[in-house]
Amino acid sequence: MTEAGAPQVTLVDESHPDAALYSSLAASFPGELVDFSSHTADGRKIVVSVYSDSNPGELYLFDRDTGKARFLMQRA
């Protein structure tokens, strides 16, 4: 997001194992905010929330084994 006053994410620890994954997912959704909402016990699958001021939210299931995110639902 580049507008003045728009929220921005700053990674506190860029060496964290999920930092590169977060950066990659965030780059896939320009102008949107990305959150890791939940994950399986082994951490192999992550529910990712994507939202913005004009998007009430979408949920994706990211699979670490395939490296792909599958669309789950749109929030209304």
N, C-alpha and C positions, 0 to 999 in steps of 0.2 A: 504494500500500500504506500502510495507516495503523497497523498493529500495531507495538507497541514491538519494536525489534530487527529489523524487516523491512527488507530492502535498499531504498534509494531512489536515484533517479538525479537528479543535479544537473548541468545543462548548464553547462559551463565558459565557452562563448562563445555566448551567446544570439543573436548577430548572424550566426553561421555559417549559410550557405545551407540546411543540412539541419536546423537547430534547430527551425524551425516544423514541418517534416515529422515529425521525431521526436516532438515534443509532440502533434501531431495523432494519430499512430499510437498513442502510449502512452495517450492519452485514450480510444481505441477499445477498449482492452483493460484495463479497470479491475482492479486487484488482481494484474496480471501484469507481468512485466518484459519489455521489448522491446529487441532487439539488431538492428543492421544486420549480418547475417552475411556477405554477399557482394553483388556487383553486377556488371552488365555493364561492358565496357570504357568505354562512353559514359555510364555512370551512369543510364541511363533506366529500368532495372529493378533492383530491390533484393530480395534474399532477406532476409526479416524473420523472426527467431526470437522466439517468444512463449512464456514459461514462468513457473512459480511453484513454490512448495513443494508444491502439489497437482496441478500440471500438468507432466509431464515434458518437454513442449515441442511446439509446433506450428510449422510453417514456412509462410510465405505469400510469394507473389511480388507485390511492389508495382510497379505500372506508373506512372511519372510522367506519361505522356501521357494516361492515362485517369483517374488519381487513385484507382485502385481496387487493393485487395489481393485476390489469389485464393488460396484455401486450397490448399496442396500436399500436406501430410502431417502425421500425428500421430506423435510419437516414442513408443515403448513403454517 
